[in-house]
């Protein structure tokens, strides 16, 4: 039996779904949009980035 590592998108969306239990719908929509844009940026600028454990403040978040 193999366990696949969840992708960045899946991790972000699962956390947003958890937050959605206590936040207003418009806030959740904003979070989803921000996550979508951030993940698109990461994919375009750092295509080798595949796991959350690879994400570092510098250069990924400061770029």
PQR file with spaces between the fields and no chain letter, atoms N, CA, C, O and H, PARSE charges and radii, in Angstrom:
ATOM       1  N    UNK     1       0.846   -1.173    0.000 -0.4000 1.5000
ATOM       2  CA   UNK     1       0.000    0.000    0.000 -0.0000 2.0000
ATOM       3  C    UNK     1       0.895    1.242    0.000  0.5500 1.7000
ATOM       4  O    UNK     1       1.797    1.353    0.830 -0.5500 1.4000
ATOM       5  N    UNK     2       0.657    2.158   -0.908 -0.4000 1.5000
ATOM       6  CA   UNK     2       1.467    3.376   -0.973 -0.0000 2.0000
ATOM       7  C    UNK     2       0.641    4.572   -0.522  0.5500 1.7000
ATOM       8  O    UNK     2      -0.560    4.658   -0.779 -0.5500 1.4000
ATOM       9  H    UNK     2      -0.076    2.068   -1.583  0.4000 1.0000
ATOM      10  N    UNK     3       1.308    5.475    0.146 -0.4000 1.5000
ATOM      11  CA   UNK     3       0.661    6.704    0.598 -0.0000 2.0000
ATOM      12  C    UNK     3       1.210    7.849   -0.235  0.5500 1.7000
ATOM      13  O    UNK     3       2.420    8.074   -0.267 -0.5500 1.4000
ATOM      14  H    UNK     3       2.283    5.405    0.355  0.4000 1.0000
ATOM      15  N    UNK     4       0.340    8.563   -0.900 -0.4000 1.5000
ATOM      16  CA   UNK     4       0.806    9.688   -1.696 -0.0000 2.0000
ATOM      17  C    UNK     4       0.857   10.936   -0.826  0.5500 1.7000
ATOM      18  O    UNK     4       0.030   11.128    0.065 -0.5500 1.4000
ATOM      19  H    UNK     4      -0.643    8.380   -0.874  0.4000 1.0000
ATOM      20  N    UNK     5       1.829   11.764   -1.100 -0.4000 1.5000
ATOM      21  CA   UNK     5       1.970   13.020   -0.385 -0.0000 2.0000
ATOM      22  C    UNK     5       0.990   14.015   -0.984  0.5500 1.7000
ATOM      23  O    UNK     5       0.961   14.197   -2.201 -0.5500 1.4000
ATOM      24  H    UNK     5       2.501   11.607   -1.824  0.4000 1.0000
ATOM      25  N    UNK     6       0.180   14.667   -0.143 -0.4000 1.5000
ATOM      26  CA   UNK     6      -0.771   15.638   -0.695 -0.0000 2.0000
ATOM      27  C    UNK     6      -0.038   16.815   -1.328  0.5500 1.7000
ATOM      28  O    UNK     6       0.983   17.271   -0.814 -0.5500 1.4000
ATOM      29  H    UNK     6       0.203   14.519    0.846  0.4000 1.0000
ATOM      30  N    UNK     7      -0.564   17.296   -2.438 -0.4000 1.5000
ATOM      31  CA   UNK     7       0.032   18.434   -3.114 -0.0000 2.0000
ATOM      32  C    UNK     7      -0.256   19.727   -2.373  0.5500 1.7000
ATOM      33  O    UNK     7      -1.097   19.774   -1.475 -0.5500 1.4000
ATOM      34  H    UNK     7      -1.393   16.925   -2.856  0.4000 1.0000
ATOM      35  N    UNK     8       0.448   20.765   -2.761 -0.4000 1.5000
ATOM      36  CA   UNK     8       0.273   22.066   -2.116 -0.0000 2.0000
ATOM      37  C    UNK     8      -1.170   22.549   -2.217  0.5500 1.7000
ATOM      38  O    UNK     8      -1.731   23.041   -1.239 -0.5500 1.4000
ATOM      39  H    UNK     8       1.131   20.727   -3.491  0.4000 1.0000
ATOM      40  N    UNK     9      -1.767   22.410   -3.390 -0.4000 1.5000
ATOM      41  CA   UNK     9      -3.141   22.877   -3.575 -0.0000 2.0000
ATOM      42  C    UNK     9      -4.086   22.162   -2.619  0.5500 1.7000
ATOM      43  O    UNK     9      -4.928   22.795   -1.982 -0.5500 1.4000
ATOM      44  H    UNK     9      -1.311   22.009   -4.185  0.4000 1.0000
ATOM      45  N    UNK    10      -3.949   20.860   -2.520 -0.4000 1.5000
ATOM      46  CA   UNK    10      -4.816   20.078   -1.636 -0.0000 2.0000
ATOM      47  C    UNK    10      -4.649   20.521   -0.184  0.5500 1.7000
ATOM      48  O    UNK    10      -5.637   20.661    0.537 -0.5500 1.4000
ATOM      49  H    UNK    10      -3.265   20.346   -3.038  0.4000 1.0000
ATOM      50  N    UNK    11      -3.428   20.739    0.243 -0.4000 1.5000
ATOM      51  CA   UNK    11      -3.168   21.167    1.623 -0.0000 2.0000
ATOM      52  C    UNK    11      -3.808   22.521    1.896  0.5500 1.7000
ATOM      53  O    UNK    11      -4.483   22.702    2.909 -0.5500 1.4000
ATOM      54  H    UNK    11      -2.625   20.626   -0.342  0.4000 1.0000
ATOM      55  N    UNK    12      -3.595   23.470    0.993 -0.4000 1.5000
ATOM      56  CA   UNK    12      -4.172   24.804    1.172 -0.0000 2.0000
ATOM      57  C    UNK    12      -5.695   24.732    1.232  0.5500 1.7000
ATOM      58  O    UNK    12      -6.315   25.334    2.109 -0.5500 1.4000
ATOM      59  H    UNK    12      -3.046   23.323    0.170  0.4000 1.0000
ATOM      60  N    UNK    13      -6.298   23.993    0.298 -0.4000 1.5000
ATOM      61  CA   UNK    13      -7.758   23.927    0.247 -0.0000 2.0000
ATOM      62  C    UNK    13      -8.348   23.225    1.467  0.5500 1.7000
ATOM      63  O    UNK    13      -9.411   23.615    1.948 -0.5500 1.4000
ATOM      64  H    UNK    13      -5.795   23.504   -0.415  0.4000 1.0000
ATOM      65  N    UNK    14      -7.674   22.202    1.969 -0.4000 1.5000
ATOM      66  CA   UNK    14      -8.162   21.522    3.173 -0.0000 2.0000
ATOM      67  C    UNK    14      -8.134   22.453    4.381  0.5500 1.7000
ATOM      68  O    UNK    14      -9.056   22.441    5.198 -0.5500 1.4000
ATOM      69  H    UNK    14      -6.810   21.885    1.578  0.4000 1.0000
ATOM      70  N    UNK    15      -7.088   23.252    4.496 -0.4000 1.5000
ATOM      71  CA   UNK    15      -7.011   24.200    5.614 -0.0000 2.0000
ATOM      72  C    UNK    15      -8.073   25.293    5.479  0.5500 1.7000
ATOM      73  O    UNK    15      -8.676   25.706    6.470 -0.5500 1.4000
ATOM      74  H    UNK    15      -6.340   23.262    3.833  0.4000 1.0000
ATOM      75  N    UNK    16      -8.291   25.750    4.272 -0.4000 1.5000
ATOM      76  CA   UNK    16      -9.337   26.762    4.059 -0.0000 2.0000
ATOM      77  C    UNK    16     -10.711   26.170    4.371  0.5500 1.7000
ATOM      78  O    UNK    16     -11.563   26.846    4.948 -0.5500 1.4000
ATOM      79  H    UNK    16      -7.801   25.415    3.467  0.4000 1.0000
ATOM      80  N    UNK    17     -10.925   24.921    3.995 -0.4000 1.5000
ATOM      81  CA   UNK    17     -12.198   24.263    4.319 -0.0000 2.0000
ATOM      82  C    UNK    17     -12.410   24.187    5.829  0.5500 1.7000
ATOM      83  O    UNK    17     -13.537   24.332    6.304 -0.5500 1.4000
ATOM      84  H    UNK    17     -10.233   24.371    3.527  0.4000 1.0000
ATOM      85  N    UNK    18     -11.349   23.965    6.576 -0.4000 1.5000
ATOM      86  CA   UNK    18     -11.447   23.952    8.036 -0.0000 2.0000
ATOM      87  C    UNK    18     -11.799   25.337    8.558  0.5500 1.7000
ATOM      88  O    UNK    18     -12.652   25.476    9.434 -0.5500 1.4000
ATOM      89  H    UNK    18     -10.434   23.848    6.190  0.4000 1.0000
ATOM      90  N    UNK    19     -11.143   26.360    8.021 -0.4000 1.5000
ATOM      91  CA   UNK    19     -11.441   27.731    8.435 -0.0000 2.0000
ATOM      92  C    UNK    19     -12.869   28.127    8.072  0.5500 1.7000
ATOM      93  O    UNK    19     -13.487   28.944    8.755 -0.5500 1.4000
ATOM      94  H    UNK    19     -10.450   26.247    7.309  0.4000 1.0000
ATOM      95  N    UNK    20     -13.381   27.549    7.006 -0.4000 1.5000
ATOM      96  CA   UNK    20     -14.728   27.895    6.535 -0.0000 2.0000
ATOM      97  C    UNK    20     -15.807   27.580    7.564  0.5500 1.7000
ATOM      98  O    UNK    20     -16.913   28.115    7.491 -0.5500 1.4000
ATOM      99  H    UNK    20     -12.879   26.885    6.452  0.4000 1.0000
ATOM     100  N    UNK    21     -15.495   26.729    8.506 -0.4000 1.5000
ATOM     101  CA   UNK    21     -16.472   26.381    9.540 -0.0000 2.0000
ATOM     102  C    UNK    21     -16.787   27.558   10.456  0.5500 1.7000
ATOM     103  O    UNK    21     -17.852   27.603   11.071 -0.5500 1.4000
ATOM     104  H    UNK    21     -14.597   26.294    8.565  0.4000 1.0000
ATOM     105  N    UNK    22     -15.853   28.519   10.547 -0.4000 1.5000
ATOM     106  CA   UNK    22     -16.047   29.636   11.479 -0.0000 2.0000
ATOM     107  C    UNK    22     -15.999   31.012   10.820  0.5500 1.7000
ATOM     108  O    UNK    22     -16.202   32.023   11.492 -0.5500 1.4000
ATOM     109  H    UNK    22     -14.988   28.483   10.047  0.4000 1.0000
ATOM     110  N    UNK    23     -15.737   31.064    9.526 -0.4000 1.5000
ATOM     111  CA   UNK    23     -15.614   32.351    8.842 -0.0000 2.0000
ATOM     112  C    UNK    23     -16.819   32.626    7.950  0.5500 1.7000
ATOM     113  O    UNK    23     -17.564   31.718    7.581 -0.5500 1.4000
ATOM     114  H    UNK    23     -15.572   30.243    8.980  0.4000 1.0000
ATOM     115  N    UNK    24     -16.986   33.883    7.621 -0.4000 1.5000
ATOM     116  CA   UNK    24     -18.057   34.274    6.699 -0.0000 2.0000
ATOM     117  C    UNK    24     -17.724   33.782    5.286  0.5500 1.7000
ATOM     118  O    UNK    24     -16.552   33.679    4.924 -0.5500 1.4000
ATOM     119  H    UNK    24     -16.380   34.620    7.921  0.4000 1.0000
ATOM     120  N    UNK    25     -18.745   33.482    4.496 -0.4000 1.5000
ATOM     121  CA   UNK    25     -18.519   32.983    3.132 -0.0000 2.0000
ATOM     122  C    UNK    25     -17.638   33.903    2.282  0.5500 1.7000
ATOM     123  O    UNK    25     -16.796   33.419    1.525 -0.5500 1.4000
ATOM     124  H    UNK    25     -19.697   33.565    4.790  0.4000 1.0000
ATOM     125  N    UNK    26     -17.817   35.207    2.397 -0.4000 1.5000
ATOM     126  CA   UNK    26     -17.008   36.132    1.596 -0.0000 2.0000
ATOM     127  C    UNK    26     -15.533   36.057    1.995  0.5500 1.7000
ATOM     128  O    UNK    26     -14.652   36.187    1.145 -0.5500 1.4000
ATOM     129  H    UNK    26     -18.500   35.601    3.012  0.4000 1.0000
ATOM     130  N    UNK    27     -15.268   35.850    3.272 -0.4000 1.5000
ATOM     131  CA   UNK    27     -13.887   35.712    3.740 -0.0000 2.0000
ATOM     132  C    UNK    27     -13.265   34.447    3.172  0.5500 1.7000
ATOM     133  O    UNK    27     -12.116   34.462    2.729 -0.5500 1.4000
ATOM     134  H    UNK    27     -15.984   35.744    3.962  0.4000 1.0000
ATOM     135  N    UNK    28     -14.005   33.370    3.183 -0.4000 1.5000
ATOM     136  CA   UNK    28     -13.521   32.101    2.642 -0.0000 2.0000
ATOM     137  C    UNK    28     -13.250   32.239    1.145  0.5500 1.7000
ATOM     138  O    UNK    28     -12.249   31.727    0.645 -0.5500 1.4000
ATOM     139  H    UNK    28     -14.938   33.358    3.543  0.4000 1.0000
ATOM     140  N    UNK    29     -14.126   32.919    0.439 -0.4000 1.5000
ATOM     141  CA   UNK    29     -13.926   33.160   -0.992 -0.0000 2.0000
ATOM     142  C    UNK    29     -12.631   33.938   -1.218  0.5500 1.7000
ATOM     143  O    UNK    29     -11.869   33.627   -2.133 -0.5500 1.4000
ATOM     144  H    UNK    29     -14.940   33.336    0.845  0.4000 1.0000
ATOM     145  N    UNK    30     -12.387   34.939   -0.393 -0.4000 1.5000
ATOM     146  CA   UNK    30     -11.150   35.714   -0.491 -0.0000 2.0000
ATOM     147  C    UNK    30      -9.922   34.862   -0.223  0.5500 1.7000
ATOM     148  O    UNK    30      -8.916   34.982   -0.923 -0.5500 1.4000
ATOM     149  H    UNK    30     -13.006   35.192    0.350  0.4000 1.0000
ATOM     150  N    UNK    31      -9.997   34.001    0.786 -0.4000 1.5000
ATOM     151  CA   UNK    31      -8.881   33.101    1.094 -0.0000 2.0000
ATOM     152  C    UNK    31      -8.611   32.150   -0.065  0.5500 1.7000
ATOM     153  O    UNK    31      -7.459   31.895   -0.416 -0.5500 1.4000
ATOM     154  H    UNK    31     -10.814   33.903    1.354  0.4000 1.0000
ATOM     155  N    UNK    32      -9.677   31.630   -0.652 -0.4000 1.5000
ATOM     156  CA   UNK    32      -9.496   30.711   -1.785 -0.0000 2.0000
ATOM     157  C    UNK    32      -8.841   31.427   -2.968  0.5500 1.7000
ATOM     158  O    UNK    32      -7.972   30.868   -3.637 -0.5500 1.4000
ATOM     159  H    UNK    32     -10.613   31.837   -0.368  0.4000 1.0000
ATOM     160  N    UNK    33      -9.261   32.656   -3.216 -0.4000 1.5000
ATOM     161  CA   UNK    33      -8.655   33.432   -4.302 -0.0000 2.0000
ATOM     162  C    UNK    33      -7.191   33.726   -4.034  0.5500 1.7000
ATOM     163  O    UNK    33      -6.354   33.601   -4.928 -0.5500 1.4000
ATOM     164  H    UNK    33      -9.967   33.111   -2.673  0.4000 1.0000
ATOM     165  N    UNK    34      -6.878   34.117   -2.804 -0.4000 1.5000
ATOM     166  CA   UNK    34      -5.485   34.403   -2.440 -0.0000 2.0000
ATOM     167  C    UNK    34      -4.632   33.144   -2.569  0.5500 1.7000
ATOM     168  O    UNK    34      -3.508   33.205   -3.068 -0.5500 1.4000
ATOM     169  H    UNK    34      -7.557   34.219   -2.078  0.4000 1.0000
ATOM     170  N    UNK    35      -5.154   32.017   -2.128 -0.4000 1.5000
ATOM     171  CA   UNK    35      -4.413   30.760   -2.237 -0.0000 2.0000
ATOM     172  C    UNK    35      -4.197   30.388   -3.699  0.5500 1.7000
ATOM     173  O    UNK    35      -3.112   29.950   -4.080 -0.5500 1.4000
ATOM     174  H    UNK    35      -6.067   31.968   -1.723  0.4000 1.0000
ATOM     175  N    UNK    36      -5.238   30.564   -4.518 -0.4000 1.5000
ATOM     176  CA   UNK    36      -5.126   30.246   -5.948 -0.0000 2.0000
ATOM     177  C    UNK    36      -4.034   31.093   -6.608  0.5500 1.7000
ATOM     178  O    UNK    36      -3.221   30.574   -7.373 -0.5500 1.4000
ATOM     179  H    UNK    36      -6.119   30.920   -4.208  0.4000 1.0000
ATOM     180  N    UNK    37      -4.017   32.395   -6.311 -0.4000 1.5000
ATOM     181  CA   UNK    37      -3.000   33.280   -6.891 -0.0000 2.0000
ATOM     182  C    UNK    37      -1.601   32.937   -6.380  0.5500 1.7000
ATOM     183  O    UNK    37      -0.642   32.919   -7.150 -0.5500 1.4000
ATOM     184  H    UNK    37      -4.678   32.817   -5.689  0.4000 1.0000
ATOM     185  N    UNK    38      -1.489   32.666   -5.080 -0.4000 1.5000
ATOM     186  CA   UNK    38      -0.195   32.319   -4.503 -0.0000 2.0000
ATOM     187  C    UNK    38       0.341   31.026   -5.108  0.5500 1.7000
ATOM     188  O    UNK    38       1.521   30.945   -5.447 -0.5500 1.4000
ATOM     189  H    UNK    38      -2.269   32.681   -4.454  0.4000 1.0000
ATOM     190  N    UNK    39      -0.508   30.023   -5.245 -0.4000 1.5000
ATOM     191  CA   UNK    39      -0.073   28.754   -5.821 -0.0000 2.0000
ATOM     192  C    UNK    39       0.284   28.898   -7.298  0.5500 1.7000
ATOM     193  O    UNK    39       1.211   28.241   -7.772 -0.5500 1.4000
ATOM     194  H    UNK    39      -1.467   30.089   -4.969  0.4000 1.0000
ATOM     195  N    UNK    40      -0.435   29.745   -8.028 -0.4000 1.5000
ATOM     196  CA   UNK    40      -0.093   30.000   -9.434 -0.0000 2.0000
ATOM     197  C    UNK    40       1.270   30.673   -9.533  0.5500 1.7000
ATOM     198  O    UNK    40       2.075   30.338  -10.401 -0.5500 1.4000
ATOM     199  H    UNK    40      -1.188   30.278   -7.643  0.4000 1.0000
ATOM     200  N    UNK    41       1.523   31.628   -8.633 -0.4000 1.5000
ATOM     201  CA   UNK    41       2.835   32.291   -8.587 -0.0000 2.0000
ATOM     202  C    UNK    41       3.935   31.275   -8.296  0.5500 1.7000
ATOM     203  O    UNK    41       4.955   31.251   -8.985 -0.5500 1.4000
ATOM     204  H    UNK    41       0.869   31.900   -7.927  0.4000 1.0000
ATOM     205  N    UNK    42       3.735   30.438   -7.283 -0.4000 1.5000
ATOM     206  CA   UNK    42       4.750   29.435   -6.944 -0.0000 2.0000
ATOM     207  C    UNK    42       5.013   28.507   -8.118  0.5500 1.7000
ATOM     208  O    UNK    42       6.165   28.191   -8.415 -0.5500 1.4000
ATOM     209  H    UNK    42       2.907   30.457   -6.723  0.4000 1.0000
ATOM     210  N    UNK    43       3.958   28.070   -8.783 -0.4000 1.5000
ATOM     211  CA   UNK    43       4.118   27.159   -9.916 -0.0000 2.0000
ATOM     212  C    UNK    43       4.889   27.820  -11.060  0.5500 1.7000
ATOM     213  O    UNK    43       5.725   27.180  -11.698 -0.5500 1.4000
ATOM     214  H    UNK    43       3.022   28.327   -8.541  0.4000 1.0000
ATOM     215  N    UNK    44       4.610   29.093  -11.319 -0.4000 1.5000
ATOM     216  CA   UNK    44       5.283   29.799  -12.416 -0.0000 2.0000
ATOM     217  C    UNK    44       6.736   30.128  -12.074  0.5500 1.7000
ATOM     218  O    UNK    44       7.624   29.969  -12.912 -0.5500 1.4000
ATOM     219  H    UNK    44       3.931   29.613  -10.801  0.4000 1.0000
ATOM     220  N    UNK    45       6.975   30.581  -10.859 -0.4000 1.5000
ATOM     221  CA   UNK    45       8.314   31.035  -10.479 -0.0000 2.0000
ATOM     222  C    UNK    45       9.214   29.902   -9.987  0.5500 1.7000
ATOM     223  O    UNK    45      10.432   29.962  -10.157 -0.5500 1.4000
ATOM     224  H    UNK    45       6.253   30.710  -10.179  0.4000 1.0000
ATOM     225  N    UNK    46       8.630   28.884   -9.387 -0.4000 1.5000
ATOM     226  CA   UNK    46       9.406   27.791   -8.793 -0.0000 2.0000
ATOM     227  C    UNK    46       8.766   26.444   -9.139  0.5500 1.7000
ATOM     228  O    UNK    46       8.209   25.787   -8.259 -0.5500 1.4000
ATOM     229  H    UNK    46       7.641   28.835   -9.250  0.4000 1.0000
ATOM     230  N    UNK    47       8.835   26.029  -10.393 -0.4000 1.5000
ATOM     231  CA   UNK    47       8.138   24.808  -10.819 -0.0000 2.0000
ATOM     232  C    UNK    47       8.631   23.536  -10.126  0.5500 1.7000
ATOM     233  O    UNK    47       7.929   22.525  -10.119 -0.5500 1.4000
ATOM     234  H    UNK    47       9.287   26.563  -11.108  0.4000 1.0000
ATOM     235  N    UNK    48       9.818   23.577   -9.550 -0.4000 1.5000
ATOM     236  CA   UNK    48      10.358   22.399   -8.864 -0.0000 2.0000
ATOM     237  C    UNK    48       9.734   22.187   -7.482  0.5500 1.7000
ATOM     238  O    UNK    48       9.878   21.111   -6.902 -0.5500 1.4000
ATOM     239  H    UNK    48      10.389   24.398   -9.555  0.4000 1.0000
ATOM     240  N    UNK    49       9.056   23.183   -6.957 -0.4000 1.5000
ATOM     241  CA   UNK    49       8.453   23.112   -5.630 -0.0000 2.0000
ATOM     242  C    UNK    49       7.225   22.206   -5.667  0.5500 1.7000
ATOM     243  O    UNK    49       6.263   22.490   -6.381 -0.5500 1.4000
ATOM     244  H    UNK    49       8.940   24.057   -7.429  0.4000 1.0000
ATOM     245  N    UNK    50       7.257   21.123   -4.905 -0.4000 1.5000
ATOM     246  CA   UNK    50       6.170   20.142   -4.942 -0.0000 2.0000
ATOM     247  C    UNK    50       5.549   19.866   -3.575  0.5500 1.7000
ATOM     248  O    UNK    50       4.386   19.471   -3.490 -0.5500 1.4000
ATOM     249  H    UNK    50       8.038   20.892   -4.326  0.4000 1.0000
ATOM     250  N    UNK    51       6.322   20.072   -2.502 -0.4000 1.5000
ATOM     251  CA   UNK    51       5.840   19.715   -1.165 -0.0000 2.0000
ATOM     252  C    UNK    51       5.909   20.916   -0.235  0.5500 1.7000
ATOM     253  O    UNK    51       6.744   21.805   -0.403 -0.5500 1.4000
ATOM     254  H    UNK    51       7.267   20.392   -2.571  0.4000 1.0000
ATOM     255  N    UNK    52       5.030   20.928    0.735 -0.4000 1.5000
ATOM     256  CA   UNK    52       5.004   21.999    1.713 -0.0000 2.0000
ATOM     257  C    UNK    52       6.326   22.070    2.475  0.5500 1.7000
ATOM     258  O    UNK    52       6.764   23.157    2.852 -0.5500 1.4000
ATOM     259  H    UNK    52       4.352   20.206    0.872  0.4000 1.0000
ATOM     260  N    UNK    53       6.953   20.943    2.701 -0.4000 1.5000
ATOM     261  CA   UNK    53       8.223   20.913    3.431 -0.0000 2.0000
ATOM     262  C    UNK    53       9.347   21.616    2.666  0.5500 1.7000
ATOM     263  O    UNK    53      10.364   21.971    3.262 -0.5500 1.4000
ATOM     264  H    UNK    53       6.598   20.060    2.396  0.4000 1.0000
ATOM     265  N    UNK    54       9.184   21.821    1.368 -0.4000 1.5000
ATOM     266  CA   UNK    54      10.182   22.518    0.565 -0.0000 2.0000
ATOM     267  C    UNK    54      10.023   24.035    0.627  0.5500 1.7000
ATOM     268  O    UNK    54      10.932   24.774    0.250 -0.5500 1.4000
ATOM     269  H    UNK    54       8.358   21.533    0.883  0.4000 1.0000
ATOM     270  N    UNK    55       8.890   24.490    1.095 -0.4000 1.5000
ATOM     271  CA   UNK    55       8.579   25.915    1.104 -0.0000 2.0000
ATOM     272  C    UNK    55       9.349   26.617    2.217  0.5500 1.7000
ATOM     273  O    UNK    55       9.281   26.211    3.376 -0.5500 1.4000
ATOM     274  H    UNK    55       8.152   23.890    1.402  0.4000 1.0000
ATOM     275  N    UNK    56      10.073   27.660    1.865 -0.4000 1.5000
ATOM     276  CA   UNK    56      10.848   28.447    2.822 -0.0000 2.0000
ATOM     277  C    UNK    56      10.476   29.913    2.662  0.5500 1.7000
ATOM     278  O    UNK    56       9.998   30.339    1.611 -0.5500 1.4000
ATOM     279  H    UNK    56      10.128   27.991    0.923  0.4000 1.0000
ATOM     280  N    UNK    57      10.702   30.667    3.714 -0.4000 1.5000
ATOM     281  CA   UNK    57      10.395   32.104    3.667 -0.0000 2.0000
ATOM     282  C    UNK    57      11.205   32.779    2.563  0.5500 1.7000
ATOM     283  O    UNK    57      10.677   33.587    1.799 -0.5500 1.4000
ATOM     284  H    UNK    57      11.090   30.321    4.568  0.4000 1.0000
ATOM     285  N    UNK    58      12.461   32.447    2.489 -0.4000 1.5000
ATOM     286  CA   UNK    58      13.341   33.021    1.478 -0.0000 2.0000
ATOM     287  C    UNK    58      13.837   31.880    0.607  0.5500 1.7000
ATOM     288  O    UNK    58      14.500   30.985    1.131 -0.5500 1.4000
ATOM     289  H    UNK    58      12.890   31.790    3.109  0.4000 1.0000
ATOM     290  N    UNK    59      13.569   31.856   -0.641 -0.4000 1.5000
ATOM     291  CA   UNK    59      13.124   32.926   -1.518 -0.0000 2.0000
ATOM     292  C    UNK    59      11.632   32.901   -1.844  0.5500 1.7000
ATOM     293  O    UNK    59      11.125   33.849   -2.444 -0.5500 1.4000
ATOM     294  H    UNK    59      13.030   32.583   -1.067  0.4000 1.0000
ATOM     295  N    UNK    60      10.921   31.848   -1.465 -0.4000 1.5000
ATOM     296  CA   UNK    60       9.559   31.648   -1.969 -0.0000 2.0000
ATOM     297  C    UNK    60       8.565   32.711   -1.518  0.5500 1.7000
ATOM     298  O    UNK    60       7.755   33.173   -2.321 -0.5500 1.4000
ATOM     299  H    UNK    60      11.332   31.078   -0.977  0.4000 1.0000
ATOM     300  N    UNK    61       8.612   33.101   -0.266 -0.4000 1.5000
ATOM     301  CA   UNK    61       7.633   34.063    0.227 -0.0000 2.0000
ATOM     302  C    UNK    61       8.099   35.502    0.082  0.5500 1.7000
ATOM     303  O    UNK    61       7.274   36.414    0.024 -0.5500 1.4000
ATOM     304  H    UNK    61       9.271   32.726    0.386  0.4000 1.0000
ATOM     305  N    UNK    62       9.398   35.722    0.023 -0.4000 1.5000
ATOM     306  CA   UNK    62       9.921   37.082   -0.094 -0.0000 2.0000
ATOM     307  C    UNK    62      10.056   37.546   -1.536  0.5500 1.7000
ATOM     308  O    UNK    62      10.215   38.739   -1.794 -0.5500 1.4000
ATOM     309  H    UNK    62      10.069   34.981    0.070  0.4000 1.0000
ATOM     310  N    UNK    63       9.993   36.613   -2.471 -0.4000 1.5000
ATOM     311  CA   UNK    63      10.217   36.962   -3.884 -0.0000 2.0000
ATOM     312  C    UNK    63       9.155   37.849   -4.450  0.5500 1.7000
ATOM     313  O    UNK    63       9.219   38.217   -5.623 -0.5500 1.4000
ATOM     314  H    UNK    63       9.864   35.644   -2.261  0.4000 1.0000
